[in-house]
Amino acid sequence: MNQENIQNDNANATRSAFWASLIFYGLIAFEFFYMFSPFAAYVYSIYGPGLQVLNLSESTSWLIRFFMPHIARETQSLFITRHEVIGMVFFVGGFIAFLVGAAQIYWNKLKKKGGVFGGIYRQIRHPQYLALMISSFGIVLVWPRYLVLFGFVTVCFAYFFLARMEERECERKFTDYDEYCSNTGMFLLPGIENIFNRFTWPEKKMGKILSVIGLYIVIMLMGFAVARGIHSYAINSLYTYTTQQEVYLSLGQITQEEIADMVTTVKSDSVVAASLNKYWNTNNRFINYMMPASLFVSEVPMHIPEGKVPTHERPGDKDQSHFKVIFSLAQFGPDGPVDGQYILYHAVNKTPVLEVWINRDTQSVEKIFNPPMDKYYEGMPVPVF
């Protein structure tokens, strides 16, 4: 096989690996995009079974949980409240940077100028892969399932090896490429990247493979540990009122005293008490969502009047004198139920049982609804907080 064929084979391998990595992460991150589309419920019916398979075992069910809120739009933490906005900045910024890098490459190809060594490539050899990593990190913040975090770490390693493959090809094509590499960083500015270059890979192939696997495991565990800490911080920042078997979760800013007053109003109604009594036993746990009556959210099955559309508006912008409480049974993985605040840590889904509208000014129940017949994501593992 001649040198030209070897170069073509390496180029084809690089392109194949690149598209494989994009497809891999795209399948994981795809959930975020279609959840905001008009076809969300339809596509979820296809995507959901894969999540259900993960939910069959306690060793994998945690992967489908969220470590930051999606339903609750207001929390006691500015970062947790705005994490989706921050994520979109990373996502859009990374995508724009990717397009800038692509424009440089295709401009050089169009003008037949050869390799790209100027512009954003003057300091960093692979700004496009870096841009894709930044964009992928944005998706982690916008749609923070542990599964998406797993995909992010995996795809970053994939980009690293794609970059190494491209560099080996460039070394054969450009005689001064080694000098270019010595003056630039692979993904970061040279001064910063030199700190990490102190790490040297073993010379033997098996040693390199084991080192990569070990590094991948360490970084993955560190990522999950950080996400776990954020998970705890996020749940503690929610506006909640907790008993042993119930968590009352307000989607907006409200005090525990105000939540407790509404709980008293709801449970003092004889019709409500009788309806909930049939579900009350030692094995059941409840996640009960509280929000303004004029707010409608697709991830929490509720009565939606004709002409209204589920949204993710800020609860604080709605009328605060009329609220509703959606009582739902929490669903757990194979290990079963937990108590108190841990309900939100371990629940993977919920089943609505009753919806109650109250007038906070008169402290009275106004309307009572049974769970809707048509649910957006019935049986699908959607966010619980």
Kinemage of the C-alpha trace (Angstrom):
@kinemage 1
@onewidth
@group {chain A} dominant
@subgroup {mainchain}
@vectorlist {calphas} color= white
{ca met a 1} P 0.000 0.000 0.000
{ca asn a 2} L 1.508 3.361 -1.052
{ca gln a 3} L 1.736 6.539 1.027
{ca glu a 4} L -1.256 8.167 -0.697
{ca asn a 5} L -3.503 5.191 0.082
{ca ile a 6} L -2.382 5.219 3.708
{ca gln a 7} L -3.251 8.918 3.970
{ca asn a 8} L -6.671 8.321 2.377
{ca asp a 9} L -7.380 5.461 4.768
{ca asn a 10} L -6.448 7.596 7.761
{ca ala a 11} L -8.573 10.475 6.497
{ca asn a 12} L -11.546 8.144 6.038
{ca ala a 13} L -11.024 6.685 9.520
{ca thr a 14} L -10.904 10.180 10.990
{ca arg a 15} L -14.123 11.221 9.265
{ca ser a 16} L -15.869 7.981 10.276
{ca ala a 17} L -14.825 8.360 13.912
{ca phe a 18} L -15.900 12.007 13.896
{ca trp a 19} L -19.398 11.239 12.652
{ca ala a 20} L -19.701 8.247 14.978
{ca ser a 21} L -18.935 10.483 17.973
{ca leu a 22} L -21.457 13.088 16.829
{ca ile a 23} L -24.162 10.449 16.403
{ca phe a 24} L -23.334 8.918 19.802
{ca tyr a 25} L -23.661 12.173 21.701
{ca gly a 26} L -26.510 13.341 19.498
{ca leu a 27} L -28.644 10.370 20.558
{ca ile a 28} L -28.073 11.223 24.215
{ca ala a 29} L -28.548 14.968 23.840
{ca phe a 30} L -31.455 14.563 21.392
{ca glu a 31} L -33.904 14.425 24.283
{ca phe a 32} L -33.204 18.059 25.127
{ca phe a 33} L -34.056 19.294 21.628
{ca tyr a 34} L -37.302 17.449 21.075
{ca met a 35} L -38.613 18.205 24.558
{ca phe a 36} L -38.978 21.795 23.311
{ca ser a 37} L -40.583 20.829 20.008
{ca pro a 38} L -44.293 20.401 19.115
{ca phe a 39} L -43.598 16.698 18.529
{ca ala a 40} L -42.133 16.083 21.981
{ca ala a 41} L -44.755 13.598 23.159
{ca tyr a 42} L -44.611 11.593 19.923
{ca val a 43} L -40.822 11.335 19.876
{ca tyr a 44} L -40.688 10.538 23.587
{ca ser a 45} L -42.854 7.492 22.918
{ca ile a 46} L -39.934 6.193 20.823
{ca tyr a 47} L -37.095 7.418 23.042
{ca gly a 48} L -38.753 6.542 26.361
{ca pro a 49} L -38.417 2.731 26.197
{ca gly a 50} L -34.624 3.082 26.270
{ca leu a 51} L -34.907 5.045 29.515
{ca gln a 52} L -37.283 2.421 30.870
{ca val a 53} L -34.681 -0.275 30.235
{ca leu a 54} L -32.166 1.676 32.313
{ca asn a 55} L -34.789 1.943 35.030
{ca leu a 56} L -35.014 -1.855 35.408
{ca ser a 57} L -31.903 -2.007 37.578
{ca glu a 58} L -30.831 0.136 40.525
{ca ser a 59} L -27.293 0.052 39.120
{ca thr a 60} L -28.470 1.982 36.023
{ca ser a 61} L -31.704 3.722 37.073
{ca trp a 62} L -29.765 6.640 38.587
{ca leu a 63} L -28.459 7.492 35.112
{ca ile a 64} L -31.868 8.787 33.997
{ca arg a 65} L -32.298 11.126 36.958
{ca phe a 66} L -31.776 14.876 36.739
{ca phe a 67} L -29.187 16.524 38.983
{ca met a 68} L -30.600 20.034 38.421
{ca pro a 69} L -34.254 21.122 38.180
{ca his a 70} L -36.204 21.363 34.968
{ca ile a 71} L -39.773 21.761 36.247
{ca ala a 72} L -39.042 24.149 39.137
{ca arg a 73} L -38.356 27.531 37.548
{ca glu a 74} L -37.447 29.462 40.699
{ca thr a 75} L -35.106 28.313 43.469
{ca gln a 76} L -33.114 29.836 46.307
{ca ser a 77} L -29.923 29.627 44.216
{ca leu a 78} L -29.259 32.010 41.318
{ca phe a 79} L -27.044 29.446 39.555
{ca ile a 80} L -29.591 26.629 39.863
{ca thr a 81} L -32.405 28.927 38.718
{ca arg a 82} L -30.426 30.157 35.702
{ca his a 83} L -28.536 26.979 34.791
{ca glu a 84} L -30.507 26.534 31.563
{ca val a 85} L -29.738 30.098 30.445
{ca ile a 86} L -26.045 29.585 31.260
{ca gly a 87} L -26.121 26.290 29.367
{ca met a 88} L -27.645 27.920 26.288
{ca val a 89} L -24.870 30.545 26.307
{ca phe a 90} L -22.273 27.745 26.239
{ca phe a 91} L -24.227 25.790 23.622
{ca val a 92} L -24.747 28.710 21.228
{ca gly a 93} L -21.284 30.163 21.854
{ca gly a 94} L -19.627 26.821 21.151
{ca phe a 95} L -21.668 26.324 18.005
{ca ile a 96} L -20.743 29.786 16.699
{ca ala a 97} L -17.056 29.103 17.425
{ca phe a 98} L -17.367 25.807 15.547
{ca leu a 99} L -18.770 27.638 12.519
{ca val a 100} L -15.938 30.171 12.635
{ca gly a 101} L -13.381 27.367 12.566
{ca ala a 102} L -15.242 25.583 9.781
{ca ala a 103} L -15.369 28.800 7.750
{ca gln a 104} L -11.584 29.144 7.957
{ca ile a 105} L -11.050 25.572 6.802
{ca tyr a 106} L -13.431 25.731 3.866
{ca trp a 107} L -12.157 29.151 2.824
{ca asn a 108} L -8.654 27.717 2.586
{ca lys a 109} L -9.983 24.736 0.659
{ca leu a 110} L -11.853 27.035 -1.706
{ca lys a 111} L -8.749 29.144 -2.295
{ca lys a 112} L -6.535 26.022 -2.345
{ca lys a 113} L -4.229 27.490 0.294
{ca gly a 114} L -3.499 24.171 2.018
{ca gly a 115} L -3.426 23.813 5.812
{ca val a 116} L -4.987 26.360 8.170
{ca phe a 117} L -2.457 27.820 10.602
{ca gly a 118} L -3.740 31.357 11.115
{ca gly a 119} L -6.731 32.984 12.799
{ca ile a 120} L -8.044 30.951 15.710
{ca tyr a 121} L -5.682 28.146 14.656
{ca arg a 122} L -2.656 30.304 15.478
{ca gln a 123} L -2.816 29.343 19.174
{ca ile a 124} L -4.993 26.203 19.223
{ca arg a 125} L -4.714 23.316 16.786
{ca his a 126} L -8.244 21.959 17.201
{ca pro a 127} L -10.578 24.861 18.016
{ca gln a 128} L -13.525 23.106 16.325
{ca tyr a 129} L -13.352 20.124 18.660
{ca leu a 130} L -12.953 22.496 21.603
{ca ala a 131} L -16.035 24.379 20.390
{ca leu a 132} L -18.008 21.135 20.187
{ca met a 133} L -16.931 20.251 23.739
{ca ile a 134} L -18.092 23.665 24.968
{ca ser a 135} L -21.385 23.272 23.136
{ca ser a 136} L -21.826 19.769 24.578
{ca phe a 137} L -21.127 21.082 28.079
{ca gly a 138} L -23.920 23.590 27.488
{ca ile a 139} L -26.301 20.711 26.794
{ca val a 140} L -25.254 19.109 30.103
{ca leu a 141} L -26.370 22.284 31.901
{ca val a 142} L -29.591 22.647 29.926
{ca trp a 143} L -30.615 18.986 30.152
{ca pro a 144} L -28.747 17.697 33.217
{ca arg a 145} L -29.357 13.964 33.309
{ca tyr a 146} L -26.476 11.864 34.602
{ca leu a 147} L -26.763 10.019 31.283
{ca val a 148} L -26.010 13.212 29.354
{ca leu a 149} L -22.999 13.862 31.598
{ca phe a 150} L -21.763 10.343 30.796
{ca gly a 151} L -22.107 11.144 27.092
{ca phe a 152} L -20.259 14.448 27.496
{ca val a 153} L -17.193 12.871 29.119
{ca thr a 154} L -17.188 10.063 26.553
{ca val a 155} L -17.426 12.382 23.573
{ca cys a 156} L -14.600 14.574 24.909
{ca phe a 157} L -12.336 11.521 24.905
{ca ala a 158} L -13.542 10.727 21.386
{ca tyr a 159} L -12.586 14.239 20.227
{ca phe a 160} L -9.147 13.832 21.795
{ca phe a 161} L -8.434 10.691 19.811
{ca leu a 162} L -9.879 12.203 16.654
{ca ala a 163} L -7.489 15.114 17.103
{ca arg a 164} L -4.545 12.733 17.537
{ca met a 165} L -5.520 10.887 14.354
{ca glu a 166} L -5.692 14.151 12.426
{ca glu a 167} L -2.309 15.257 13.753
{ca arg a 168} L -0.623 12.063 12.606
{ca glu a 169} L -2.071 12.694 9.146
{ca cys a 170} L -0.919 16.340 9.172
{ca glu a 171} L 2.604 15.287 10.166
{ca arg a 172} L 2.801 13.343 6.914
{ca lys a 173} L 1.336 16.164 4.811
{ca phe a 174} L 3.148 19.224 6.217
{ca thr a 175} L 6.896 19.252 6.824
{ca asp a 176} L 6.754 22.075 9.388
{ca tyr a 177} L 3.814 20.656 11.352
{ca asp a 178} L 6.013 19.545 14.274
{ca glu a 179} L 7.188 23.126 14.751
{ca tyr a 180} L 3.580 24.326 14.581
{ca cys a 181} L 2.628 21.806 17.304
{ca ser a 182} L 5.438 22.959 19.570
{ca asn a 183} L 4.098 26.542 19.478
{ca thr a 184} L 0.397 25.757 19.927
{ca gly a 185} L -1.909 23.858 22.231
{ca met a 186} L -4.137 20.994 21.188
{ca phe a 187} L -7.296 22.403 22.809
{ca leu a 188} L -6.046 25.123 25.181
{ca leu a 189} L -3.596 28.011 24.967
{ca pro a 190} L -0.006 26.728 25.049
{ca gly a 191} L 0.791 28.228 28.456
{ca ile a 192} L -2.190 26.505 30.045
{ca glu a 193} L -1.808 23.216 28.211
{ca asn a 194} L 1.869 22.884 29.186
{ca ile a 195} L 0.701 22.318 32.767
{ca phe a 196} L -1.060 19.135 31.645
{ca asn a 197} L 1.736 18.080 29.277
{ca arg a 198} L 3.875 17.123 32.268
{ca phe a 199} L 1.941 13.873 32.242
{ca thr a 200} L 3.717 11.335 30.015
{ca trp a 201} L 2.105 8.266 28.489
{ca pro a 202} L 3.783 4.834 28.846
{ca glu a 203} L 5.800 3.810 25.825
{ca lys a 204} L 4.229 0.363 25.401
{ca lys a 205} L 0.880 0.124 23.632
{ca met a 206} L -0.830 -1.872 26.399
{ca gly a 207} L 0.394 0.619 28.978
{ca lys a 208} L -1.096 3.463 26.960
{ca ile a 209} L -4.426 1.661 26.645
{ca leu a 210} L -4.609 0.953 30.378
{ca ser a 211} L -3.627 4.548 31.160
{ca val a 212} L -6.383 5.912 28.918
{ca ile a 213} L -8.966 3.591 30.463
{ca gly a 214} L -7.836 4.570 33.955
{ca leu a 215} L -7.935 8.284 33.129
{ca tyr a 216} L -11.395 7.905 31.580
{ca ile a 217} L -12.714 6.165 34.715
{ca val a 218} L -11.160 8.748 37.046
{ca ile a 219} L -12.564 11.713 35.118
{ca met a 220} L -15.981 10.044 34.834
{ca leu a 221} L -16.084 9.379 38.593
{ca met a 222} L -14.998 12.946 39.314
{ca gly a 223} L -17.731 14.247 37.005
{ca phe a 224} L -20.386 12.140 38.704
{ca ala a 225} L -19.132 13.189 42.147
{ca val a 226} L -19.442 16.863 41.186
{ca ala a 227} L -22.904 16.240 39.693
{ca arg a 228} L -23.941 14.439 42.866
{ca gly a 229} L -22.883 17.437 44.922
{ca ile a 230} L -24.802 19.768 42.601
{ca his a 231} L -27.780 17.407 42.869
{ca ser a 232} L -27.840 17.756 46.656
{ca tyr a 233} L -27.335 21.507 46.462
{ca ala a 234} L -30.123 21.847 43.881
{ca ile a 235} L -32.657 19.887 45.933
{ca asn a 236} L -31.786 21.889 49.050
{ca ser a 237} L -32.344 25.098 47.078
{ca leu a 238} L -35.906 24.161 46.068
{ca tyr a 239} L -38.933 25.643 47.797
{ca thr a 240} L -40.312 22.573 49.559
{ca tyr a 241} L -42.294 21.407 52.562
{ca thr a 242} L -41.556 17.832 53.608
{ca thr a 243} L -43.162 15.138 55.737
{ca gln a 244} L -42.092 11.505 56.060
{ca gln a 245} L -44.179 10.357 53.074
{ca glu a 246} L -44.661 13.613 51.147
{ca val a 247} L -42.691 16.346 49.454
{ca tyr a 248} L -44.623 19.482 48.549
{ca leu a 249} L -42.613 21.143 45.811
{ca ser a 250} L -43.380 24.707 44.764
{ca leu a 251} L -42.302 25.616 41.243
{ca gly a 252} L -41.880 29.224 42.309
{ca gln a 253} L -40.636 31.284 45.235
{ca ile a 254} L -42.682 30.766 48.359
{ca thr a 255} L -42.026 30.251 52.072
{ca gln a 256} L -42.485 27.001 53.985
{ca glu a 257} L -45.150 28.708 56.102
{ca glu a 258} L -47.140 29.617 52.974
{ca ile a 259} L -46.842 26.047 51.675
{ca ala a 260} L -47.952 24.667 55.049
{ca asp a 261} L -50.986 26.992 55.070
{ca met a 262} L -52.061 25.770 51.631
{ca val a 263} L -51.569 22.145 52.685
{ca thr a 264} L -53.831 22.766 55.682
{ca thr a 265} L -56.465 24.357 53.422
{ca val a 266} L -56.387 21.469 50.954
{ca lys a 267} L -56.429 18.632 53.482
{ca ser a 268} L -59.200 20.193 55.567
{ca asp a 269} L -61.585 19.718 52.640
{ca ser a 270} L -63.592 16.521 53.186
{ca val a 271} L -63.804 15.638 49.471
{ca val a 272} L -60.056 15.995 49.039
{ca ala a 273} L -59.347 13.996 52.199
{ca ala a 274} L -61.619 11.168 51.045
{ca ser a 275} L -60.037 11.106 47.575
{ca leu a 276} L -56.487 10.948 48.929
{ca asn a 277} L -57.280 8.395 51.609
{ca lys a 278} L -57.524 5.571 49.054
{ca tyr a 279} L -53.863 6.111 48.127
{ca trp a 280} L -52.554 6.477 51.647
{ca asn a 281} L -50.551 3.477 52.860
{ca thr a 282} L -47.115 2.826 54.329
{ca asn a 283} L -45.574 1.949 50.945
{ca asn a 284} L -46.640 5.037 48.993
{ca arg a 285} L -44.679 8.255 48.760
{ca phe a 286} L -45.950 11.498 47.244
{ca ile a 287} L -44.474 14.358 45.237
{ca asn a 288} L -47.077 17.128 45.326
{ca tyr a 289} L -46.521 20.053 42.977
{ca met a 290} L -47.657 23.553 43.911
{ca met a 291} L -47.948 26.408 41.415
{ca pro a 292} L -50.222 29.279 40.383
{ca ala a 293} L -53.488 27.953 38.942
{ca ser a 294} L -52.822 29.755 35.641
{ca leu a 295} L -49.515 27.931 35.075
{ca phe a 296} L -49.603 24.738 32.986
{ca val a 297} L -46.596 22.409 32.726
{ca ser a 298} L -46.455 19.391 30.422
{ca glu a 299} L -44.128 17.298 32.659
{ca val a 300} L -46.689 17.396 35.493
{ca pro a 301} L -49.953 15.792 34.322
{ca met a 302} L -52.725 18.287 35.075
{ca his a 303} L -56.021 19.689 33.859
{ca ile a 304} L -55.345 22.024 30.935
{ca pro a 305} L -58.336 24.134 29.806
{ca glu a 306} L -59.146 24.249 26.110
{ca gly a 307} L -57.001 26.781 24.301
{ca lys a 308} L -54.224 26.733 26.903
{ca val a 309} L -50.735 25.454 26.083
{ca pro a 310} L -48.209 24.019 28.587
{ca thr a 311} L -45.211 26.308 29.069
{ca his a 312} L -42.220 26.852 31.352
{ca glu a 313} L -43.021 30.408 32.399
{ca arg a 314} L -41.846 31.861 35.681
{ca pro a 315} L -44.424 31.178 38.412
{ca gly a 316} L -43.682 34.570 39.968
{ca asp a 317} L -45.215 36.265 36.908
{ca lys a 318} L -48.576 34.592 37.503
{ca asp a 319} L -51.503 35.464 39.782
{ca gln a 320} L -50.452 34.411 43.299
{ca ser a 321} L -53.931 34.446 44.854
{ca his a 322} L -55.083 31.263 43.108
{ca phe a 323} L -52.921 28.148 43.409
{ca lys a 324} L -53.233 24.482 42.579
{ca val a 325} L -51.745 21.356 44.111
{ca ile a 326} L -51.169 18.273 41.964
{ca phe a 327} L -50.870 15.197 44.156
{ca ser a 328} L -48.794 12.429 42.570
{ca leu a 329} L -47.434 9.058 43.634
{ca ala a 330} L -43.651 8.915 43.391
{ca gln a 331} L -42.165 6.049 41.398
{ca phe a 332} L -38.802 4.577 42.338
{ca gly a 333} L -36.209 2.185 40.967
{ca pro a 334} L -35.905 -1.459 42.071
{ca asp a 335} L -34.742 -0.515 45.606
{ca gly a 336} L -38.143 0.941 46.415
{ca pro a 337} L -39.320 4.019 48.358
{ca val a 338} L -37.392 6.330 50.667
{ca asp a 339} L -38.559 8.944 53.175
{ca gly a 340} L -38.664 12.733 53.436
{ca gln a 341} L -36.429 14.881 51.263
{ca tyr a 342} L -34.789 11.739 49.837
{ca ile a 343} L -37.965 11.178 47.815
{ca leu a 344} L -36.736 13.807 45.344
{ca tyr a 345} L -33.252 12.250 45.269
{ca his a 346} L -34.454 8.794 44.276
{ca ala a 347} L -37.782 9.174 42.444
{ca val a 348} L -37.601 8.493 38.705
{ca asn a 349} L -41.195 9.352 37.800
{ca lys a 350} L -44.610 10.155 39.216
{ca thr a 351} L -48.263 9.200 38.712
{ca pro a 352} L -50.895 11.935 39.267
{ca val a 353} L -53.810 11.095 41.529
{ca leu a 354} L -55.617 14.390 42.251
{ca glu a 355} L -55.538 18.093 41.359
{ca val a 356} L -56.900 20.723 43.741
{ca trp a 357} L -57.322 24.458 43.065
{ca ile a 358} L -57.484 26.800 46.039
{ca asn a 359} L -58.164 30.467 46.712
{ca arg a 360} L -55.396 31.670 48.994
{ca asp a 361} L -57.281 34.820 49.995
{ca thr a 362} L -60.335 32.952 51.290
{ca gln a 363} L -58.344 29.798 52.220
{ca ser a 364} L -60.856 27.588 50.453
{ca val a 365} L -60.899 24.835 47.846
{ca glu a 366} L -62.328 26.065 44.528
{ca lys a 367} L -61.993 23.111 42.123
{ca ile a 368} L -61.086 19.444 42.217
{ca phe a 369} L -59.978 17.470 39.155
{ca asn a 370} L -59.174 13.818 38.590
{ca pro a 371} L -55.984 13.039 36.628
{ca pro a 372} L -56.334 13.879 32.922
{ca met a 373} L -57.151 11.044 30.549
{ca asp a 374} L -54.610 12.211 27.966
{ca lys a 375} L -51.112 12.663 29.361
{ca tyr a 376} L -48.149 14.167 27.502
{ca tyr a 377} L -45.565 11.647 28.697
{ca glu a 378} L -47.542 8.817 30.258
{ca gly a 379} L -45.194 6.189 31.700
{ca met a 380} L -42.084 8.006 30.459
{ca pro a 381} L -39.207 8.840 32.855
{ca val a 382} L -39.473 12.641 32.737
{ca pro a 383} L -37.994 15.072 35.324
{ca val a 384} L -39.492 14.997 38.800
{ca phe a 385} L -38.282 18.412 39.969
